[in-house]
Amino acid sequence: MRVRHSKLLALIGAGILAVTTLVACGNSDATTAQLSVAESSAAESTVAASSEVASTETTAGLSGSISMVGSTSMEKLANALSEAFMEEHPDVEYASFPARAFWEKSKLPSYDDNGQIWGDHCKYGKDLLASFLRADYPFSTWNNIYRKASIEKIEWDEQVKIYTDFSFILPCIFAGLQHAFSELKELDYYYRMAYNSNNMCASFVSDEKCESTLYLFDKIILELHKHSLGKKYIKIFREFVLLHYERLIYENNKQHIDEFISFCDKHYKMHKRLKFMSFLSLMFKKNRKLQKGITYCFFSILFGYTRYIKIILSRV
């Protein structure tokens, strides 16, 4: 009887502890800074990590995975798993793990689903800089782990109000920090998206964010001029520049458009094409579908913009 009572008390105690933990975790969501090229979606994030733990002499009989959901209650365990990864990869200074986004109230995605996936070692090559400059983010800041000593001198630029993940990751690349993708074939992080007009990414083109983008893009191009392959990368960066220009067009704010064209004049020879696109687009601003259709066609014709060519071909 004593044994049975002991087991019963142990089960009750475990149940109370589990409920307490779930309540604590349920009261706090982790929100993210940026990017994605899913940045065009207004988003809030809840981070969930699920990492494989390698067996050691003291855990020789253990296998499986650890799932973590929620807040600071998991911080010590998450830090321990991060430290274990870094110990196994002493040359790595920051690393990325598979992640997908999902809309609030929808089911969690899986690794094999279609659509955007960050931190996937199978999708991206070694030229991380080229991918980011195309606004095709291989990863974001929130699905990475970092070696503290490696990023202590890389400051978060508080003048940047949008494209913040891009703003932080590029200095890591410019500094030559060694990056690695985890070889996990399961999702390690989830990014929960929910429409909220107060979110950072709810708008890319407010007065403050337009000023911020001019500052950031100019800063990046000046840094690219120092690179041995600067001309190549500045040309690649044009895709990101055009993506932002498209967002300005849909906002229909002539002042923002003209200011951005003036910025582009310093770095790219496409003044007449940009002016023509803005004139054409503003003519159809009252019909968003027609405006987008014209933008798709003329962007691909005038700029050879592969993003629009892919969109058009997918709909033919």
Secondary structure as a PSIPRED ss2 file (coil, helix, strand):
# PSIPRED VFORMAT (PSIPRED V4.0)

   1 M C   1.000  0.000  0.000
   2 R H   0.000  1.000  0.000
   3 V H   0.000  1.000  0.000
   4 R H   0.000  1.000  0.000
   5 H H   0.000  1.000  0.000
   6 S H   0.000  1.000  0.000
   7 K H   0.000  1.000  0.000
   8 L H   0.000  1.000  0.000
   9 L H   0.000  1.000  0.000
  10 A H   0.000  1.000  0.000
  11 L H   0.000  1.000  0.000
  12 I H   0.000  1.000  0.000
  13 G H   0.000  1.000  0.000
  14 A H   0.000  1.000  0.000
  15 G H   0.000  1.000  0.000
  16 I H   0.000  1.000  0.000
  17 L H   0.000  1.000  0.000
  18 A H   0.000  1.000  0.000
  19 V H   0.000  1.000  0.000
  20 T H   0.000  1.000  0.000
  21 T H   0.000  1.000  0.000
  22 L H   0.000  1.000  0.000
  23 V H   0.000  1.000  0.000
  24 A H   0.000  1.000  0.000
  25 C H   0.000  1.000  0.000
  26 G H   0.000  1.000  0.000
  27 N C   1.000  0.000  0.000
  28 S C   1.000  0.000  0.000
  29 D C   1.000  0.000  0.000
  30 A C   1.000  0.000  0.000
  31 T C   1.000  0.000  0.000
  32 T C   1.000  0.000  0.000
  33 A C   1.000  0.000  0.000
  34 Q C   1.000  0.000  0.000
  35 L C   1.000  0.000  0.000
  36 S E   0.000  0.000  1.000
  37 V C   1.000  0.000  0.000
  38 A C   1.000  0.000  0.000
  39 E E   0.000  0.000  1.000
  40 S C   1.000  0.000  0.000
  41 S C   1.000  0.000  0.000
  42 A C   1.000  0.000  0.000
  43 A C   1.000  0.000  0.000
  44 E C   1.000  0.000  0.000
  45 S C   1.000  0.000  0.000
  46 T C   1.000  0.000  0.000
  47 V C   1.000  0.000  0.000
  48 A E   0.000  0.000  1.000
  49 A E   0.000  0.000  1.000
  50 S E   0.000  0.000  1.000
  51 S E   0.000  0.000  1.000
  52 E E   0.000  0.000  1.000
  53 V C   1.000  0.000  0.000
  54 A C   1.000  0.000  0.000
  55 S C   1.000  0.000  0.000
  56 T C   1.000  0.000  0.000
  57 E H   0.000  1.000  0.000
  58 T H   0.000  1.000  0.000
  59 T H   0.000  1.000  0.000
  60 A C   1.000  0.000  0.000
  61 G C   1.000  0.000  0.000
  62 L C   1.000  0.000  0.000
  63 S C   1.000  0.000  0.000
  64 G C   1.000  0.000  0.000
  65 S E   0.000  0.000  1.000
  66 I E   0.000  0.000  1.000
  67 S E   0.000  0.000  1.000
  68 M E   0.000  0.000  1.000
  69 V E   0.000  0.000  1.000
  70 G C   1.000  0.000  0.000
  71 S C   1.000  0.000  0.000
  72 T H   0.000  1.000  0.000
  73 S H   0.000  1.000  0.000
  74 M H   0.000  1.000  0.000
  75 E H   0.000  1.000  0.000
  76 K H   0.000  1.000  0.000
  77 L H   0.000  1.000  0.000
  78 A H   0.000  1.000  0.000
  79 N H   0.000  1.000  0.000
  80 A H   0.000  1.000  0.000
  81 L H   0.000  1.000  0.000
  82 S H   0.000  1.000  0.000
  83 E H   0.000  1.000  0.000
  84 A H   0.000  1.000  0.000
  85 F H   0.000  1.000  0.000
  86 M H   0.000  1.000  0.000
  87 E H   0.000  1.000  0.000
  88 E H   0.000  1.000  0.000
  89 H C   1.000  0.000  0.000
  90 P C   1.000  0.000  0.000
  91 D C   1.000  0.000  0.000
  92 V C   1.000  0.000  0.000
  93 E C   1.000  0.000  0.000
  94 Y E   0.000  0.000  1.000
  95 A E   0.000  0.000  1.000
  96 S E   0.000  0.000  1.000
  97 F C   1.000  0.000  0.000
  98 P C   1.000  0.000  0.000
  99 A E   0.000  0.000  1.000
 100 R E   0.000  0.000  1.000
 101 A E   0.000  0.000  1.000
 102 F E   0.000  0.000  1.000
 103 W E   0.000  0.000  1.000
 104 E C   1.000  0.000  0.000
 105 K C   1.000  0.000  0.000
 106 S C   1.000  0.000  0.000
 107 K C   1.000  0.000  0.000
 108 L C   1.000  0.000  0.000
 109 P C   1.000  0.000  0.000
 110 S C   1.000  0.000  0.000
 111 Y C   1.000  0.000  0.000
 112 D C   1.000  0.000  0.000
 113 D C   1.000  0.000  0.000
 114 N C   1.000  0.000  0.000
 115 G C   1.000  0.000  0.000
 116 Q C   1.000  0.000  0.000
 117 I C   1.000  0.000  0.000
 118 W E   0.000  0.000  1.000
 119 G C   1.000  0.000  0.000
 120 D C   1.000  0.000  0.000
 121 H C   1.000  0.000  0.000
 122 C C   1.000  0.000  0.000
 123 K C   1.000  0.000  0.000
 124 Y C   1.000  0.000  0.000
 125 G C   1.000  0.000  0.000
 126 K C   1.000  0.000  0.000
 127 D C   1.000  0.000  0.000
 128 L H   0.000  1.000  0.000
 129 L H   0.000  1.000  0.000
 130 A H   0.000  1.000  0.000
 131 S H   0.000  1.000  0.000
 132 F H   0.000  1.000  0.000
 133 L H   0.000  1.000  0.000
 134 R C   1.000  0.000  0.000
 135 A C   1.000  0.000  0.000
 136 D C   1.000  0.000  0.000
 137 Y C   1.000  0.000  0.000
 138 P C   1.000  0.000  0.000
 139 F C   1.000  0.000  0.000
 140 S C   1.000  0.000  0.000
 141 T C   1.000  0.000  0.000
 142 W C   1.000  0.000  0.000
 143 N C   1.000  0.000  0.000
 144 N E   0.000  0.000  1.000
 145 I E   0.000  0.000  1.000
 146 Y E   0.000  0.000  1.000
 147 R C   1.000  0.000  0.000
 148 K H   0.000  1.000  0.000
 149 A H   0.000  1.000  0.000
 150 S H   0.000  1.000  0.000
 151 I H   0.000  1.000  0.000
 152 E C   1.000  0.000  0.000
 153 K C   1.000  0.000  0.000
 154 I C   1.000  0.000  0.000
 155 E C   1.000  0.000  0.000
 156 W C   1.000  0.000  0.000
 157 D C   1.000  0.000  0.000
 158 E C   1.000  0.000  0.000
 159 Q C   1.000  0.000  0.000
 160 V C   1.000  0.000  0.000
 161 K C   1.000  0.000  0.000
 162 I C   1.000  0.000  0.000
 163 Y C   1.000  0.000  0.000
 164 T H   0.000  1.000  0.000
 165 D H   0.000  1.000  0.000
 166 F H   0.000  1.000  0.000
 167 S H   0.000  1.000  0.000
 168 F H   0.000  1.000  0.000
 169 I H   0.000  1.000  0.000
 170 L H   0.000  1.000  0.000
 171 P H   0.000  1.000  0.000
 172 C H   0.000  1.000  0.000
 173 I H   0.000  1.000  0.000
 174 F H   0.000  1.000  0.000
 175 A C   1.000  0.000  0.000
 176 G C   1.000  0.000  0.000
 177 L C   1.000  0.000  0.000
 178 Q C   1.000  0.000  0.000
 179 H E   0.000  0.000  1.000
 180 A E   0.000  0.000  1.000
 181 F E   0.000  0.000  1.000
 182 S C   1.000  0.000  0.000
 183 E C   1.000  0.000  0.000
 184 L C   1.000  0.000  0.000
 185 K C   1.000  0.000  0.000
 186 E C   1.000  0.000  0.000
 187 L C   1.000  0.000  0.000
 188 D C   1.000  0.000  0.000
 189 Y E   0.000  0.000  1.000
 190 Y E   0.000  0.000  1.000
 191 Y E   0.000  0.000  1.000
 192 R E   0.000  0.000  1.000
 193 M E   0.000  0.000  1.000
 194 A C   1.000  0.000  0.000
 195 Y C   1.000  0.000  0.000
 196 N C   1.000  0.000  0.000
 197 S C   1.000  0.000  0.000
 198 N C   1.000  0.000  0.000
 199 N C   1.000  0.000  0.000
 200 M H   0.000  1.000  0.000
 201 C H   0.000  1.000  0.000
 202 A H   0.000  1.000  0.000
 203 S C   1.000  0.000  0.000
 204 F C   1.000  0.000  0.000
 205 V C   1.000  0.000  0.000
 206 S C   1.000  0.000  0.000
 207 D H   0.000  1.000  0.000
 208 E H   0.000  1.000  0.000
 209 K H   0.000  1.000  0.000
 210 C H   0.000  1.000  0.000
 211 E H   0.000  1.000  0.000
 212 S H   0.000  1.000  0.000
 213 T H   0.000  1.000  0.000
 214 L H   0.000  1.000  0.000
 215 Y H   0.000  1.000  0.000
 216 L H   0.000  1.000  0.000
 217 F H   0.000  1.000  0.000
 218 D H   0.000  1.000  0.000
 219 K H   0.000  1.000  0.000
 220 I H   0.000  1.000  0.000
 221 I H   0.000  1.000  0.000
 222 L H   0.000  1.000  0.000
 223 E H   0.000  1.000  0.000
 224 L H   0.000  1.000  0.000
 225 H C   1.000  0.000  0.000
 226 K C   1.000  0.000  0.000
 227 H C   1.000  0.000  0.000
 228 S C   1.000  0.000  0.000
 229 L C   1.000  0.000  0.000
 230 G H   0.000  1.000  0.000
 231 K H   0.000  1.000  0.000
 232 K H   0.000  1.000  0.000
 233 Y H   0.000  1.000  0.000
 234 I H   0.000  1.000  0.000
 235 K H   0.000  1.000  0.000
 236 I H   0.000  1.000  0.000
 237 F H   0.000  1.000  0.000
 238 R H   0.000  1.000  0.000
 239 E H   0.000  1.000  0.000
 240 F H   0.000  1.000  0.000
 241 V H   0.000  1.000  0.000
 242 L H   0.000  1.000  0.000
 243 L H   0.000  1.000  0.000
 244 H H   0.000  1.000  0.000
 245 Y H   0.000  1.000  0.000
 246 E H   0.000  1.000  0.000
 247 R H   0.000  1.000  0.000
 248 L H   0.000  1.000  0.000
 249 I H   0.000  1.000  0.000
 250 Y H   0.000  1.000  0.000
 251 E H   0.000  1.000  0.000
 252 N C   1.000  0.000  0.000
 253 N C   1.000  0.000  0.000
 254 K H   0.000  1.000  0.000
 255 Q H   0.000  1.000  0.000
 256 H H   0.000  1.000  0.000
 257 I H   0.000  1.000  0.000
 258 D H   0.000  1.000  0.000
 259 E H   0.000  1.000  0.000
 260 F H   0.000  1.000  0.000
 261 I H   0.000  1.000  0.000
 262 S H   0.000  1.000  0.000
 263 F H   0.000  1.000  0.000
 264 C H   0.000  1.000  0.000
 265 D H   0.000  1.000  0.000
 266 K C   1.000  0.000  0.000
 267 H C   1.000  0.000  0.000
 268 Y C   1.000  0.000  0.000
 269 K C   1.000  0.000  0.000
 270 M C   1.000  0.000  0.000
 271 H H   0.000  1.000  0.000
 272 K H   0.000  1.000  0.000
 273 R H   0.000  1.000  0.000
 274 L H   0.000  1.000  0.000
 275 K H   0.000  1.000  0.000
 276 F H   0.000  1.000  0.000
 277 M H   0.000  1.000  0.000
 278 S H   0.000  1.000  0.000
 279 F H   0.000  1.000  0.000
 280 L H   0.000  1.000  0.000
 281 S H   0.000  1.000  0.000
 282 L H   0.000  1.000  0.000
 283 M H   0.000  1.000  0.000
 284 F C   1.000  0.000  0.000
 285 K C   1.000  0.000  0.000
 286 K C   1.000  0.000  0.000
 287 N C   1.000  0.000  0.000
 288 R H   0.000  1.000  0.000
 289 K H   0.000  1.000  0.000
 290 L H   0.000  1.000  0.000
 291 Q H   0.000  1.000  0.000
 292 K H   0.000  1.000  0.000
 293 G H   0.000  1.000  0.000
 294 I H   0.000  1.000  0.000
 295 T H   0.000  1.000  0.000
 296 Y H   0.000  1.000  0.000
 297 C H   0.000  1.000  0.000
 298 F H   0.000  1.000  0.000
 299 F H   0.000  1.000  0.000
 300 S H   0.000  1.000  0.000
 301 I H   0.000  1.000  0.000
 302 L H   0.000  1.000  0.000
 303 F H   0.000  1.000  0.000
 304 G C   1.000  0.000  0.000
 305 Y C   1.000  0.000  0.000
 306 T H   0.000  1.000  0.000
 307 R H   0.000  1.000  0.000
 308 Y H   0.000  1.000  0.000
 309 I H   0.000  1.000  0.000
 310 K H   0.000  1.000  0.000
 311 I H   0.000  1.000  0.000
 312 I H   0.000  1.000  0.000
 313 L H   0.000  1.000  0.000
 314 S H   0.000  1.000  0.000
 315 R H   0.000  1.000  0.000
 316 V C   1.000  0.000  0.000
